[in-house]
Amino acid sequence: MNEILKNDERVKVAGIDIDGVLREKIMVKAKFLSMLYDGFGFSGTIFGWGEREASSLGSEFEGWSIVLPTYSYLVAKVDLGTFRRIPWEENLPFFLVKFFTKEGQPVSVCPRHILGRIIHEYHSMGFEPLCGVKYEWYNYKETPYTLREKNFKTEPLTSDLFNLALDDFQGKRAYFNELFQMLQKFDCPLESLCSEVGPGLYQGALHYGSALTMGDRAQLFKVAVKQIGLRQGIMASFMAKPHMSIPGCSARLHFSLKDIRSGKNIFSRRNEVGIREPPRDGLEDMSQVMSWFVAGLLRGLPSILAILAPYVNSYKRLGENEWSPMMVSWGHENRNSAIRIISSQADAESTRLEVRVSGADMNPHLALAALLACGIWGIRNKLAIPVPPSSGVIAGDSRAERFPKSLLEATQKMLEPGSVAREVLGDEFIDHYGSTRLHEWKLWERAITDWETKRYFEMV
């Protein structure tokens, strides 16, 4: 490490909180090296504050007891495998951390620990989960200052609904070139970038990788895009539904499983070992393990929706005719279903599935952990897929369970005794996370919205 940092004076480290916000420290190199293996103190308040709270959420926050109400320190330990340099900060060295108690135990609500624990369960079965993320986000001709001066009345980067249009890149090449170049240097490589159906709306696909690597990249990608954009006078937003009349921002999550010994795709029926029942009901290209995985997702999605859609605004994106399903559904190459099966006889190794429910506002570590936890639950219990495949524009069976319609409803579903979320992620985390979502809902209930003012100010 001394050799790697020989020309550096400072190092930046960061941990990830419940909301997926990076909590950072910059320290001199000598300090960093002195605590490299034993860790260093980090305020436990990061798991008891909301995104914008300047003080403790207080006694009304039921989950606060888990994160040291005396403002004691957690122990942050550097993950050396996350080393990269920040190209827009003069190549400043950067590392992610994991959080531990003073007794050396993993903090149960640390997102990187949670995902790591689920991955370990897959490894114990001989599986390596592989993941991919496609983000949608809006871009504006704004800065944090103009945004507030204009009371969030934004000017989009483009003026029309350009979908997959090369013309939309004209005049913005410096921004897009810098995205590709700097994200590559920051070890968050883009595979592709395109315009989507919305003024200033773009979609970027991250390079496929192992689950923890993808969780880290997906989290750092959002930070990087925002910082790179500001250099070009552009403000990026991953808010799920920033505008009422045009599509919102999704995060499409892709999954497959690799056999650790053979390296083959376990989801491919062609690689399946042994004999199983004849394929039926759309399962022609799916292995038995994949069908169990899909069944676990379908049965668990309503219970973990508050993780995939973590804010009040998230539920304004979910709705019919917006390519954002509102019920438990799946289908082969059906982009209107909650789970899209992607398979080809010509390329069996590419067999995978896409979860189309989550928004760009998700915490990627928690979203990947929750979905993988449901998947392995389905595999272990050899669950049957609960609904037939869908093929219609409005995907889903009339008998299928609908997703919760609000953050409150989703959180209540998650907190139910015996919920799938509790079974796959544990009571301690679910109780804490649920408390943070209920607090978010309470803040919303107290808010006076523009809609209320415009509708009632003069009339009543």
PyMOL commands that set and color helices and strands:
alter all, ss='L'
color gray80, all
select helices_A, chain A and resi 29-34+44-47+62-67+87-89+111-124+144-149+166-169+173-185+211-231+269-271+288-308+314-317+345-350+364-380+407-415+420-425+427-446+450-456
alter helices_A, ss='H'
color red, helices_A
select strands_A, chain A and resi 10-16+22-28+40-43+73-86+92-100+127-140+190-195+201-206+209-210+235-237+251-259+330-332+339-342+352-355
alter strands_A, ss='S'
color yellow, strands_A
deselect
rebuild
show_as cartoon
